Amino acid sequence: MFDPSGKNPFEILDNWVRDAEASEINDPNAVALASVSDDGWPSVRMVLMKGRDDQSVHFYTNYTSRKAAELDATGKAAMCFHWKSLRRQIRLVGAVSRLEDEISDEYYTSRPYGSRIGAWASDQSSPLGSREELAARVEEFSTSYPENPPRPPFWGGFRLTPHEFEFWMDGESRLHDRFRMLKDGDSWSTMRLYP
């Protein structure tokens, strides 16, 4: 029986992502990211977790996008991983901030060339007249940077530093296992929740 008490929630996250790598068809690191606008409207979208440190998980985006504007404005976000094949999910709630340039640079240079050019070509979240317009921008930046494009100054990473995790495992007759872990100084307190 699953019980995260006394464990590091980040290590559980790592283990569950590894399990998902063997069972999910695509993107075992996909996570729903929720933010909220200035006028209080929530917004959620899928992103990819692309690394972590001892305190936070990392993801990347265009800094001029809607999500980045909302994250910068509030400094708060929530995430939810859901692995249908494993019948598991993890929720995270916490503070969000931009990653250091060096970390964003390192990740950007690890991406395939086409993805690096795509970061230059996409004016993310802005209206687009046609697919041809996007293709022309890709061609333009491919010509400007035929190899080793630098990271665009408007593109980079965020870290979400959770103060709350919730682990959920499917149970028979919908009697699921749910545990909430809250940051308590340098450790985590754990409580079981009704399903």
C-alpha positions in Angstrom: 0.0 0.0 0.0 1.3 3.5 -0.9 2.1 5.8 1.9 4.4 8.8 1.4 4.9 9.6 5.1 8.5 10.5 5.9 9.5 10.5 2.2 10.8 13.3 -0.1 7.9 14.2 -2.5 10.3 15.1 -5.2 11.8 11.6 -5.2 8.2 10.1 -5.4 7.6 12.4 -8.4 10.8 11.1 -10.0 9.8 7.5 -9.4 6.3 8.0 -10.8 7.6 9.8 -13.9 10.0 6.9 -14.5 7.1 4.5 -14.2 5.2 6.6 -16.7 8.1 6.5 -19.1 7.4 2.7 -19.4 3.6 3.0 -19.8 2.5 6.3 -21.3 2.3 6.6 -25.1 3.6 10.2 -25.2 5.2 12.8 -22.9 5.3 11.1 -19.5 6.5 14.5 -18.2 3.4 16.4 -19.4 1.7 18.4 -16.7 -1.3 20.8 -16.6 -0.2 24.2 -15.5 -2.7 26.6 -14.0 -2.3 30.3 -13.6 -4.7 33.2 -13.0 -5.1 36.6 -14.7 -5.2 40.0 -13.1 -9.0 39.9 -13.2 -9.2 36.6 -11.4 -9.9 34.3 -14.4 -8.0 31.0 -14.2 -6.3 29.5 -17.2 -4.8 26.0 -17.6 -2.6 24.4 -20.3 -0.3 21.5 -20.8 3.5 22.0 -20.5 6.4 19.7 -20.2 8.4 19.4 -17.0 12.0 19.7 -18.1 14.1 19.1 -15.0 14.0 20.0 -11.3 16.3 20.8 -8.4 15.9 20.0 -4.7 13.2 22.6 -4.3 11.4 23.1 -7.6 10.3 21.7 -10.9 11.2 23.5 -14.2 9.4 24.3 -17.4 10.0 26.6 -20.4 8.0 29.1 -22.4 8.0 32.3 -24.3 8.2 35.2 -21.8 5.7 37.3 -23.8 3.0 34.5 -23.7 -0.2 34.7 -21.7 1.0 32.1 -19.2 4.3 34.0 -18.6 2.4 37.3 -18.1 0.1 35.7 -15.5 2.9 33.8 -13.8 5.1 37.0 -13.6 2.1 39.0 -12.2 1.0 36.7 -9.4 4.1 34.6 -8.7 1.8 31.6 -8.0 0.8 28.5 -9.9 -0.5 25.0 -9.6 0.3 21.8 -11.6 -1.4 18.5 -12.0 0.3 15.4 -13.5 -2.1 12.7 -14.6 -1.0 9.3 -15.8 -4.0 7.4 -17.1 -2.1 4.2 -17.7 -0.9 4.1 -14.1 -4.1 5.5 -12.6 -2.1 8.1 -10.6 -1.9 11.8 -10.3 0.2 14.4 -8.5 -0.9 18.0 -7.7 1.6 20.7 -6.8 0.8 24.2 -5.5 3.5 26.9 -5.0 5.4 30.0 -5.8 6.7 30.5 -9.4 9.6 32.5 -10.6 11.9 32.8 -13.6 14.9 30.5 -13.9 18.4 32.0 -14.0 19.7 32.7 -17.6 22.4 30.1 -17.3 19.9 27.3 -16.6 17.7 28.5 -19.5 20.7 28.7 -21.8 21.8 25.2 -20.9 18.3 23.7 -21.6 17.8 25.8 -24.8 21.1 24.5 -26.3 20.0 20.9 -25.6 16.9 21.2 -27.7 16.8 20.0 -31.4 17.6 22.7 -33.9 14.0 23.0 -35.2 12.7 23.6 -31.7 15.3 26.3 -31.1 14.3 28.0 -34.4 10.6 27.6 -33.4 11.2 29.6 -30.2 12.4 32.5 -32.4 9.6 32.2 -34.9 6.6 31.9 -32.6 5.2 35.0 -31.1 3.4 32.8 -28.6 -0.2 33.6 -27.7 -0.4 36.4 -30.3 -2.9 36.3 -33.2 -1.5 34.5 -36.3 -2.8 35.3 -39.8 -2.0 32.0 -41.4 0.1 28.9 -41.2 2.1 30.3 -44.2 3.0 33.4 -42.1 4.5 31.1 -39.4 6.4 29.0 -42.0 7.9 32.3 -43.5 9.1 33.3 -40.0 10.7 29.8 -39.5 12.4 30.3 -42.9 13.6 33.8 -41.9 15.1 32.7 -38.6 16.6 29.5 -40.2 18.4 31.8 -42.7 19.5 34.2 -39.9 20.7 31.3 -37.7 21.7 28.4 -40.0 23.3 26.7 -37.0 23.6 27.2 -33.2 20.9 29.8 -32.7 21.3 31.7 -29.4 18.5 31.6 -26.9 15.9 34.3 -27.7 15.9 37.0 -24.9 12.1 36.5 -24.7 12.3 32.8 -24.1 13.3 30.9 -21.0 12.4 28.9 -18.0 10.3 29.1 -14.8 10.5 27.2 -11.6 7.6 26.2 -9.5 8.6 25.8 -5.8 5.8 23.8 -4.2 4.6 24.2 -0.6 2.0 21.5 -1.2 2.0 18.1 -3.0 -1.0 15.8 -3.3 -0.5 12.2 -4.4 -3.5 10.2 -5.7 -3.7 6.5 -6.5 -6.8 4.9 -7.9 -8.6 2.5 -5.6 -11.3 -0.1 -5.9 -14.9 1.3 -5.7 -13.5 4.8 -6.0 -11.9 4.4 -2.6 -8.7 6.1 -3.7 -5.5 6.7 -1.8 -4.9 10.4 -1.3 -2.2 12.1 0.6 -1.4 15.8 1.1 2.2 16.8 1.9 2.8 20.3 3.2 6.2 22.0 3.5 7.1 22.3 7.2 10.4 24.0 7.6 13.0 21.7 6.0 10.6 18.7 6.1 7.2 17.7 4.8 4.1 16.8 7.0 1.8 14.2 5.5 -1.9 13.6 6.0 -4.2 11.1 4.4 -7.4 12.6 2.8 -10.8 11.0 2.2 -11.0 10.1 -1.5 
